[in-house]
Amino acid sequence: MSLAKLGISLFSVLALLAVAVAGATIWLVLTDPVTVADSVAKGDVSPLARALAQVLYDAMRSLLEYL
C-alpha cells in the first residue's frame, strides 16, 4: 500500500469519526440540553463526554442488533 493510499484511508477514517461525534453532539444537544448546558456552564466536560460515549454506544449497539 502506497503512502498516498494510506493517507487517504487514514483521512477517511478520521473524517467518519468526526462526523459520528458531531452527529452525536447534535443529538445530545437536542435530546438532553440540561446536561450540555450544565457542562458548558461549569466548564466540566466529563458529564458531556460520558453522555456522548453513551449515545455512541447505544447507536453502535442498535446498529449491530439490526445487522
N, CA, C and O atoms as a DFTB+ gen file, in Angstrom:
268 C
 N C O
     1  1       0.851      -1.171       0.000
     2  2       0.000       0.000       0.000
     3  2       0.896       1.232       0.000
     4  3       1.803       1.363       0.822
     5  1       0.627       2.110      -0.918
     6  2       1.455       3.301      -1.027
     7  2       1.101       4.299       0.078
     8  3       0.071       4.191       0.744
     9  1       1.974       5.248       0.238
    10  2       1.779       6.262       1.275
    11  2       0.547       7.126       0.977
    12  3      -0.152       7.539       1.902
    13  1       0.278       7.399      -0.287
    14  2      -0.883       8.212      -0.653
    15  2      -2.176       7.489      -0.310
    16  3      -3.102       8.103       0.222
    17  1      -2.257       6.194      -0.605
    18  2      -3.454       5.422      -0.288
    19  2      -3.649       5.314       1.216
    20  3      -4.775       5.384       1.708
    21  1      -2.557       5.145       1.944
    22  2      -2.625       5.078       3.400
    23  2      -3.108       6.405       3.969
    24  3      -3.916       6.426       4.897
    25  1      -2.619       7.510       3.419
    26  2      -3.040       8.833       3.882
    27  2      -4.519       9.077       3.620
    28  3      -5.218       9.626       4.471
    29  1      -4.997       8.675       2.453
    30  2      -6.412       8.846       2.127
    31  2      -7.272       7.973       3.031
    32  3      -8.329       8.408       3.489
    33  1      -6.834       6.752       3.291
    34  2      -7.588       5.857       4.169
    35  2      -7.648       6.408       5.592
    36  3      -8.701       6.388       6.228
    37  1      -6.531       6.890       6.078
    38  2      -6.489       7.454       7.423
    39  2      -7.372       8.694       7.513
    40  3      -8.088       8.877       8.497
    41  1      -7.324       9.542       6.492
    42  2      -8.170      10.726       6.470
    43  2      -9.644      10.339       6.455
    44  3     -10.459      10.970       7.129
    45  1      -9.987       9.317       5.698
    46  2     -11.379       8.867       5.624
    47  2     -11.873       8.368       6.970
    48  3     -12.992       8.684       7.375
    49  1     -11.066       7.606       7.658
    50  2     -11.449       7.093       8.975
    51  2     -11.621       8.244       9.960
    52  3     -12.586       8.265      10.724
    53  1     -10.712       9.182       9.949
    54  2     -10.817      10.331      10.850
    55  2     -12.026      11.195      10.512
    56  3     -12.681      11.723      11.410
    57  1     -12.324      11.341       9.236
    58  2     -13.499      12.125       8.835
    59  2     -14.786      11.443       9.289
    60  3     -15.696      12.110       9.779
    61  1     -14.872      10.133       9.135
    62  2     -16.056       9.404       9.592
    63  2     -16.206       9.489      11.107
    64  3     -17.320       9.620      11.615
    65  1     -15.100       9.417      11.822
    66  2     -15.143       9.552      13.276
    67  2     -15.613      10.948      13.678
    68  3     -16.408      11.093      14.606
    69  1     -15.125      11.969      12.987
    70  2     -15.542      13.344      13.283
    71  2     -17.027      13.536      12.998
    72  3     -17.721      14.210      13.758
    73  1     -17.516      12.954      11.917
    74  2     -18.937      13.064      11.588
    75  2     -19.782      12.369      12.650
    76  3     -20.829      12.886      13.041
    77  1     -19.340      11.203      13.122
    78  2     -20.082      10.475      14.150
    79  2     -20.143      11.272      15.455
    80  3     -21.199      11.355      16.081
    81  1     -19.026      11.850      15.860
    82  2     -19.001      12.636      17.100
    83  2     -19.838      13.905      16.950
    84  3     -20.537      14.295      17.885
    85  1     -19.777      14.551      15.790
    86  2     -20.579      15.752      15.571
    87  2     -22.071      15.422      15.588
    88  3     -22.870      16.155      16.171
    89  1     -22.431      14.329      14.954
    90  2     -23.835      13.911      14.958
    91  2     -24.320      13.567      16.349
    92  3     -25.434      13.927      16.728
    93  1     -23.488      12.869      17.118
    94  2     -23.855      12.527      18.486
    95  2     -23.980      13.774      19.352
    96  3     -24.848      13.842      20.222
    97  1     -23.123      14.755      19.119
    98  2     -23.203      16.003      19.878
    99  2     -24.495      16.749      19.569
   100  3     -25.158      17.255      20.474
   101  1     -24.847      16.815      18.301
   102  2     -26.109      17.478      17.925
   103  2     -27.286      16.727      18.526
   104  3     -28.215      17.342      19.050
   105  1     -27.251      15.401      18.454
   106  2     -28.328      14.589      19.037
   107  2     -28.436      14.847      20.537
   108  3     -29.537      14.969      21.073
   109  1     -27.299      14.929      21.205
   110  2     -27.300      15.165      22.645
   111  2     -27.825      16.555      22.982
   112  3     -28.539      16.716      23.971
   113  1     -27.492      17.545      22.193
   114  2     -27.998      18.903      22.432
   115  2     -29.516      18.928      22.285
   116  3     -30.204      19.621      23.035
   117  1     -30.035      18.176      21.325
   118  2     -31.479      18.164      21.099
   119  2     -32.229      17.327      22.131
   120  3     -33.344      17.682      22.515
   121  1     -31.637      16.222      22.587
   122  2     -32.356      15.318      23.479
   123  2     -32.068      15.543      24.960
   124  3     -32.904      15.219      25.804
   125  1     -30.910      16.088      25.287
   126  2     -30.552      16.295      26.695
   127  2     -29.855      17.647      26.869
   128  3     -28.672      17.695      27.207
   129  1     -30.578      18.735      26.643
   130  2     -29.929      20.045      26.705
   131  2     -29.469      20.446      28.100
   132  3     -28.567      21.273      28.234
   133  1     -30.068      19.876      29.141
   134  2     -29.677      20.238      30.509
   135  2     -28.242      19.785      30.790
   136  3     -27.458      20.534      31.373
   137  1     -27.900      18.569      30.378
   138  2     -26.536      18.070      30.585
   139  2     -25.531      18.925      29.834
   140  3     -24.474      19.261      30.367
   141  1     -25.855      19.272      28.613
   142  2     -24.947      20.089      27.810
   143  2     -24.795      21.476      28.423
   144  3     -23.678      21.981      28.542
   145  1     -25.901      22.094      28.811
   146  2     -25.837      23.432      29.399
   147  2     -25.077      23.420      30.723
   148  3     -24.290      24.328      30.994
   149  1     -25.305      22.406      31.542
   150  2     -24.580      22.280      32.805
   151  2     -23.080      22.142      32.574
   152  3     -22.280      22.786      33.251
   153  1     -22.705      21.304      31.620
   154  2     -21.285      21.088      31.336
   155  2     -20.621      22.356      30.830
   156  3     -19.493      22.670      31.211
   157  1     -21.318      23.079      29.977
   158  2     -20.753      24.323      29.442
   159  2     -20.662      25.386      30.533
   160  3     -19.673      26.115      30.608
   161  1     -21.676      25.476      31.367
   162  2     -21.682      26.494      32.420
   163  2     -20.597      26.242      33.463
   164  3     -19.938      27.175      33.920
   165  1     -20.418      24.980      33.835
   166  2     -19.427      24.651      34.859
   167  2     -18.022      24.496      34.294
   168  3     -17.044      24.565      35.038
   169  1     -17.913      24.290      32.996
   170  2     -16.604      24.073      32.396
   171  2     -16.088      22.665      32.605
   172  3     -14.916      22.387      32.354
   173  1     -16.948      21.779      33.061
   174  2     -16.575      20.391      33.305
   175  2     -17.096      19.545      32.148
   176  3     -18.304      19.458      31.932
   177  1     -16.193      18.932      31.416
   178  2     -16.605      18.201      30.221
   179  2     -16.861      16.720      30.489
   180  3     -17.314      16.012      29.591
   181  1     -16.585      16.235      31.692
   182  2     -16.755      14.802      31.945
   183  2     -18.211      14.341      31.822
   184  3     -18.434      13.268      31.261
   185  1     -19.218      15.081      32.309
   186  2     -20.594      14.623      32.068
   187  2     -20.960      14.639      30.583
   188  3     -21.684      13.766      30.104
   189  1     -20.461      15.622      29.872
   190  2     -20.725      15.699      28.444
   191  2     -20.039      14.554      27.705
   192  3     -20.636      13.947      26.816
   193  1     -18.809      14.257      28.061
   194  2     -18.091      13.147      27.433
   195  2     -18.764      11.822      27.756
   196  3     -18.863      10.948      26.894
   197  1     -19.224      11.669      28.984
   198  2     -19.909      10.442      29.380
   199  2     -21.206      10.276      28.598
   200  3     -21.521       9.179      28.136
   201  1     -21.954      11.361      28.450
   202  2     -23.206      11.309      27.701
   203  2     -22.953      11.040      26.216
   204  3     -23.696      10.288      25.585
   205  1     -21.903      11.655      25.659
   206  2     -21.553      11.389      24.265
   207  2     -21.161       9.930      24.061
   208  3     -21.568       9.303      23.083
   209  1     -20.381       9.400      24.973
   210  2     -19.986       7.994      24.870
   211  2     -21.207       7.080      24.951
   212  3     -21.282       6.079      24.239
   213  1     -22.146       7.416      25.802
   214  2     -23.365       6.605      25.930
   215  2     -24.191       6.661      24.647
   216  3     -24.725       5.640      24.213
   217  1     -24.302       7.836      24.041
   218  2     -25.051       7.975      22.786
   219  2     -24.390       7.161      21.681
   220  3     -25.068       6.451      20.940
   221  1     -23.069       7.261      21.571
   222  2     -22.358       6.499      20.548
   223  2     -22.465       4.993      20.798
   224  3     -22.623       4.218      19.855
   225  1     -22.381       4.584      22.048
   226  2     -22.508       3.175      22.390
   227  2     -23.901       2.647      22.042
   228  3     -24.032       1.569      21.463
   229  1     -24.932       3.401      22.394
   230  2     -26.298       2.980      22.077
   231  2     -26.523       2.887      20.574
   232  3     -27.188       1.967      20.097
   233  1     -25.971       3.836      19.831
   234  2     -26.120       3.806      18.373
   235  2     -25.404       2.597      17.776
   236  3     -25.938       1.936      16.885
   237  1     -24.216       2.311      18.257
   238  2     -23.478       1.161      17.750
   239  2     -24.157      -0.142      18.108
   240  3     -24.213      -1.060      17.290
   241  1     -24.678      -0.235      19.330
   242  2     -25.376      -1.439      19.756
   243  2     -26.655      -1.659      18.935
   244  3     -26.963      -2.788      18.553
   245  1     -27.383      -0.593      18.670
   246  2     -28.578      -0.692      17.846
   247  2     -28.233      -1.112      16.420
   248  3     -28.941      -1.913      15.810
   249  1     -27.161      -0.573      15.907
   250  2     -26.734      -0.936      14.554
   251  2     -26.334      -2.406      14.483
   252  3     -26.681      -3.102      13.529
   253  1     -25.619      -2.867      15.473
   254  2     -25.206      -4.272      15.486
   255  2     -26.384      -5.222      15.704
   256  3     -26.389      -6.329      15.167
   257  1     -27.361      -4.809      16.471
   258  2     -28.571      -5.630      16.640
   259  2     -29.346      -5.720      15.345
   260  3     -29.945      -6.751      15.038
   261  1     -29.334      -4.626      14.578
   262  2     -30.042      -4.603      13.305
   263  2     -29.387      -5.554      12.307
   264  3     -30.073      -6.219      11.530
   265  1     -28.058      -5.614      12.333
   266  2     -27.350      -6.485      11.408
   267  2     -27.440      -7.916      11.879
   268  3     -26.902      -8.814      11.231
